[in-house]
Amino acid sequence: MSSLKELRKLENGLYYVDCLNGYKFIFDSQDGSWIISNYLPSENEIRNYLPNMKSESYIDVRDIVLNTTNKCNLACKYCYVGEHNEKNLTYEMGKKIIDKLIQLYGKRDKPIEICLHGSEPLENWDVLEKLILYGEEKNKIYNKKIVKFGLQTNATQIDEERAKFLKDHDVGVGVSLDGPEKFHNLTRHYRNGQGSFEDVINGIKILNKFYGKVNALCVVSKYNVNQLDEVYEWFKNCGYFEKVRFLFVHPDKYGRKKEYLPDIKTLLSKYIPIFVEELERVSEGKNYFLNNVETRIINFILPKVKPICGRCANTFIQPAIYLDLDCKGV
């Protein structure tokens, strides 16, 4: 994804972004329809093609993932961010991003969902607080919930004051945790090698006090794939979580971290029975525990829908936009 400075306006609500290999992503900010072209067509040409793309391959942007900092207090083995640095999102830039998103998507009936992400977003807490309050100001101005925030955190820096603020301002919280202590501490540890599990659980307990159960994100790597069934049962039975999402390790854009990939045969043998169990719960109208089971079902029943972004998207027909601090491309 390119930076906001590289977002170029054409005519009558049309914008485009220069992509890799000379291609241009052209979209209509009014209805979300889009095309990809290897040249810049005229407005008439764009309008002729846009309706064909809207219903077949694209419904709407569902989530905006906003990187708020490159800093992190952990040193996870498989982290694909690369070298962490001290760069933070500034409040002024955050405001500009919120304003631009409202300009592009503010006419929808549903709010713009912005996930405050990182590295570890709580490393930039002061700016997060201000942006959340700025979003509330916009909600009051528009007399509706035009912006809603979420937060993905490792929870090691959660305290009661922060948890209360997040709850009071209706910020959804997801916690990154790789299963019970014996698995989590193998991958998610501090820079001195000390495991983070106890601090994460302490943060989760504080969140439970204000939120009730929260959602978990578990990275599946070579360290926990062999016991994925055990990890799944632990998440279900520990009492802290509403749902869990399994995210499989992937290398960064330079191919680093391949050594932490889960063995594909083992992954399939462990994950498929879990998915089948969850699918049975859905078909019977029971509560299900996998946070992304709906995505998997959509992929099966809509095989003709082309993937937009398999790495970031919440679903393959409702892509997420990832806004990085460097914004040099993904």
Sequence and secondary structure as in RCSB ss.txt:
>XXXX:A:sequence
MSSLKELRKLENGLYYVDCLNGYKFIFDSQDGSWIISNYLPSENEIRNYLPNMKSESYIDVRDIVLNTTNKCNLA
CKYCYVGEHNEKNLTYEMGKKIIDKLIQLYGKRDKPIEICLHGSEPLENWDVLEKLILYGEEKNKIYNKKIVKFG
LQTNATQIDEERAKFLKDHDVGVGVSLDGPEKFHNLTRHYRNGQGSFEDVINGIKILNKFYGKVNALCVVSKYNV
NQLDEVYEWFKNCGYFEKVRFLFVHPDKYGRKKEYLPDIKTLLSKYIPIFVEELERVSEGKNYFLNNVETRIINF
ILPKVKPICGRCANTFIQPAIYLDLDCKGV
>XXXX:A:secstr
 B GGG EE STTEEEEE GGG EEEEETTT  EEEESS   HHHHHHHHHHHHHHH     EEEEE BS  SB 
 TT  S S  S B  HHHHHHHHHHHHHHHTTSSS EEEEEESS GGGGHHHHHHHHHHHHHHHHHHTS  EEEE
EEE  TT  HHHHHHHHHTT EEEEE  SSHHHHHHHSBBTTS B HHHHHHHHHHHHHHHSSEEEEEEE TTTG
GGHHHHHHHHHHSSSEEEEEEEE    TT TTGGG   HHHHHHHHHHHHHHHHHHHHTT    BTTHHHHHHHH
H TTS  S TTT SSSSS  EEE SS B  
